[in-house]
Amino acid sequence: MLIDQEFTLKKLETFLAFMRSGNLSRAAAELETSNVSVHRALHSLESALRCPLFKHEGRNLIPLDSAYMLEDRAQKLIQNAVETIRATREAAGFSAERFKLGSLYSLTVKTVPQLIMGLKIRRSELNIDLILGSNVDLMFKLKNVEVDAILVSLNENTSDPDCEQLPLFADDIYLAVPAESPFSQQPEVDLADLRDSTFITLTHGFATHQDGARVFEKAGFEPKIAMQVNDIFTLLSMVSSGVGYALLPGRIAAVYENRVKLIPLQARYHLQQHIGVVFLKAKERDPNLLALLAECRMYSLDNRK
């Protein structure tokens, strides 16, 4: 048996409102519509079912046995439909109870905690998973819907027609040296003076690795790389131990601040990272994502002051 196209969930909701209230006026008030619209929906539902649901007594509609049978089944049907919609949206990552946020390691010093605190205030029931990685790794996870949004360095790798970006702040690149290094007392450093020095870098895929390569290119030399590591905190530990120097963003200044100093580079080597949130256009109306974006806008405004 084919279901008539006039048999809709919306009409079932109108029918149930009428059965609860007992008359057209109260049902119309509950649904914020007119008496005529409620009456029309009930009549259309009878036509779709090809059987009467009510008998007329003057202006009153008196439910028949068929109406009570439909009421019992319709309540379960509407409940199942609502649950189906919720489960489907969650499977697609829309307004789920769990939000997966991707981030660079370096943003966990200040930015990520502040954004998560604000997001939890807005949506206290939300469970947040934090996934850390490189720019390239996080962009891959976003495109494969493994995360809901990512906090990364905005560059050519994050420019994608399927994605939107919201800038947060700009961050200068510095020379990271041990606290006891002769360079730690200098107001700025000429990177060319470190041509024969040893450096530590992040692995390929991290924005800071790519930005460091650009700065070295400006300085006109290929650095001597002692080692490459997979997170910025290990890198800082290596610098503080005197294994080598590094080029790092200013946001990590508070980490190892007594053991590692960030020295400004001369103006000719100046380079900034532009940090922002990236998300899929297909999910831009998701309430959880909208809450995060609201916090990101507030964070951006605070960092412009």
C-alpha positions in Angstrom: 0.0 0.0 0.0 1.4 3.4 -1.0 1.2 6.3 1.4 -0.8 9.2 0.1 1.3 12.3 -0.4 -1.1 14.3 1.7 -0.3 12.2 4.7 2.4 14.2 6.4 4.0 14.4 9.8 3.1 18.0 10.1 -0.6 17.2 9.7 -0.2 14.4 12.4 1.3 17.1 14.7 -1.8 19.2 14.1 -4.1 16.3 14.6 -2.4 15.4 18.0 -2.7 19.1 19.1 -6.4 18.9 18.4 -6.8 15.6 20.2 -5.0 17.1 23.3 -6.9 20.3 23.4 -10.4 19.1 22.3 -11.3 22.0 20.0 -10.0 24.0 17.1 -9.3 27.3 18.9 -7.1 25.8 21.6 -5.3 23.7 19.0 -4.7 26.8 16.8 -3.4 28.7 19.8 -1.0 25.9 20.7 0.3 25.7 17.1 0.3 29.5 16.6 -2.0 29.3 13.5 -5.6 29.8 12.6 -8.7 27.7 13.2 -9.1 27.4 9.5 -5.6 26.0 9.1 -6.3 23.4 11.8 -9.6 22.4 10.3 -8.1 22.2 6.8 -5.3 19.9 8.0 -7.7 17.5 9.8 -9.9 17.3 6.7 -6.8 16.7 4.5 -5.7 13.9 6.8 -9.1 12.2 6.5 -8.8 12.4 2.7 -5.3 10.9 2.8 -6.4 8.1 5.1 -9.6 7.5 3.0 -11.7 7.1 6.2 -13.4 9.5 8.6 -11.8 10.5 11.9 -14.6 12.7 13.3 -18.3 13.1 13.3 -19.8 16.6 13.3 -22.1 17.8 16.0 -23.0 21.3 15.1 -19.6 23.1 14.9 -17.9 20.5 17.1 -15.7 17.6 15.8 -16.2 14.4 17.8 -13.4 11.9 17.6 -14.4 8.4 16.3 -12.7 5.1 17.2 -10.5 5.6 14.2 -9.2 8.9 15.6 -8.2 7.3 18.9 -6.4 4.6 17.1 -4.5 7.1 15.0 -3.7 9.2 18.1 -2.1 6.2 19.8 0.0 5.3 16.7 0.7 8.9 15.7 2.3 9.7 19.1 4.8 6.9 18.6 5.4 7.8 15.0 6.2 11.4 15.8 8.5 10.4 18.7 10.3 8.0 16.4 10.6 10.7 13.7 12.0 13.2 16.1 14.6 10.6 17.4 15.4 9.6 13.8 16.1 13.3 12.9 18.2 13.7 16.0 20.3 10.6 15.3 20.7 11.5 11.7 22.0 15.0 12.5 24.3 13.6 15.1 25.7 11.1 12.6 26.5 14.1 10.4 27.9 16.0 13.3 25.1 18.5 13.6 24.3 19.6 17.2 25.7 16.4 18.6 26.4 16.1 22.3 30.1 15.7 21.5 32.1 18.4 19.7 35.5 17.4 18.2 37.9 20.4 18.1 41.2 20.1 16.3 44.1 22.4 17.3 47.8 23.1 16.9 49.8 22.1 20.0 51.0 25.7 20.5 47.4 27.0 20.8 46.8 24.9 24.0 48.9 27.4 26.0 46.2 30.1 26.0 43.8 30.2 23.1 42.2 26.7 23.3 41.5 26.8 27.1 39.9 30.2 26.8 37.7 29.1 23.8 36.7 25.9 25.5 35.7 27.6 28.7 33.5 30.1 26.7 32.0 27.2 24.7 31.1 25.3 27.9 29.4 28.3 29.3 27.3 28.7 26.2 26.6 24.9 25.9 27.2 23.3 29.3 25.9 19.9 28.1 28.5 19.7 25.4 31.3 17.2 25.7 34.4 18.4 23.9 37.2 16.2 22.4 40.5 18.0 21.7 42.5 16.5 18.8 46.1 17.9 18.4 48.1 17.8 15.3 49.8 19.7 12.5 48.1 22.0 10.0 48.2 19.3 7.3 46.9 16.5 9.6 44.1 18.6 11.0 43.0 19.8 7.6 42.8 16.2 6.4 40.7 15.3 9.4 38.3 18.2 8.8 37.8 17.3 5.2 37.0 13.7 6.2 34.6 15.0 8.9 36.7 13.5 11.7 36.6 16.8 13.5 34.0 19.6 13.6 36.4 22.6 13.4 40.1 23.2 13.6 42.3 26.0 15.0 45.3 26.3 12.7 47.6 28.7 10.9 45.7 30.1 7.9 47.8 29.6 4.7 47.5 28.2 1.2 46.9 24.7 2.7 43.8 25.8 4.5 42.3 27.6 1.5 39.6 25.2 0.3 36.3 25.8 -1.6 34.4 23.6 0.9 35.6 25.5 3.9 35.2 28.8 5.7 37.7 30.6 7.8 37.5 33.1 10.7 40.7 34.8 11.6 41.6 35.1 15.3 45.0 36.8 15.6 48.4 37.3 14.0 51.6 36.0 15.6 55.2 37.0 14.9 58.0 34.5 14.4 61.0 34.7 16.9 64.3 33.1 17.5 64.0 30.7 20.5 67.3 30.4 22.4 68.3 29.0 25.9 68.0 31.6 28.7 71.8 31.5 29.2 72.6 32.1 25.5 74.5 35.3 24.5 71.6 36.1 22.2 69.1 36.2 25.1 70.2 39.8 26.1 69.9 41.2 22.6 66.9 43.4 21.5 66.9 41.7 18.1 69.0 39.3 16.1 70.4 39.1 12.6 69.5 35.5 11.6 72.5 35.5 9.2 74.8 35.5 12.2 73.5 32.0 13.0 74.5 30.6 9.7 76.8 28.0 11.3 74.5 27.3 14.3 72.4 24.2 14.8 68.6 24.3 14.7 65.7 22.2 15.7 62.5 22.2 13.7 59.0 20.7 13.7 58.4 18.0 11.1 56.9 18.7 7.7 53.1 19.5 7.8 53.4 21.9 10.7 52.9 25.5 9.7 55.8 26.6 11.9 58.1 24.3 9.9 56.9 25.9 6.6 57.2 29.5 8.0 60.7 28.8 9.4 61.8 27.6 6.0 60.6 31.0 4.5 62.6 32.9 7.1 65.7 31.0 6.4 65.2 31.6 2.7 65.1 35.4 3.5 68.4 35.0 5.5 70.0 33.3 2.5 71.1 30.0 4.0 70.0 26.4 4.6 70.0 25.7 8.3 71.9 22.8 10.0 69.1 20.7 11.4 70.0 18.7 14.5 66.6 17.0 14.8 63.0 17.3 13.9 60.2 16.7 16.5 56.4 16.2 16.3 55.3 18.8 18.9 56.3 22.2 20.0 56.7 21.3 23.7 59.4 18.7 22.9 61.1 21.3 20.7 61.1 23.8 23.5 62.6 21.3 25.8 65.4 20.6 23.3 66.1 24.3 23.0 66.2 24.8 26.7 68.7 21.9 27.0 71.0 23.6 24.5 70.5 21.1 21.6 69.9 23.9 19.2 68.0 27.1 18.3 64.5 27.3 16.8 62.2 29.7 15.0 58.9 29.8 16.9 55.7 31.9 17.2 55.4 34.3 20.1 52.3 32.6 21.6 54.5 30.0 23.3 56.5 32.7 25.2 54.9 31.6 28.6 56.2 28.0 28.2 59.6 27.4 29.7 59.8 31.3 30.1 62.7 30.9 32.6 64.6 28.5 30.4 63.9 29.7 26.8 63.9 33.3 25.5 62.2 34.5 22.3 64.3 37.1 20.6 62.8 39.4 17.8 64.3 39.0 14.4 65.5 42.0 12.4 62.8 43.6 10.3 64.0 42.1 7.1 63.2 38.6 8.4 59.8 39.6 9.7 57.1 37.0 9.2 53.7 36.5 10.8 51.4 33.5 11.3 47.7 34.2 10.9 45.8 32.0 13.3 42.1 31.2 12.8 39.3 28.6 12.9 38.4 26.6 9.8 35.2 24.7 9.3 33.1 23.1 6.6 30.6 25.2 4.9 28.1 22.3 5.0 28.1 22.6 8.8 27.9 26.3 9.2 24.4 26.2 10.7 25.3 23.6 13.4 24.4 25.1 16.8 27.6 23.8 18.4 29.8 25.3 15.7 27.9 28.6 15.9 28.6 28.7 19.6 32.3 28.2 19.0 32.4 30.9 16.3 30.7 33.3 18.7 33.5 32.7 21.2 36.1 33.0 18.4 34.8 36.4 17.4 35.0 37.6 21.0 38.5 36.3 21.3 39.5 38.1 18.1 38.1 41.4 19.4 39.9 41.0 22.7 43.2 40.4 20.8 42.8 43.6 18.7 42.7 45.8 21.8 
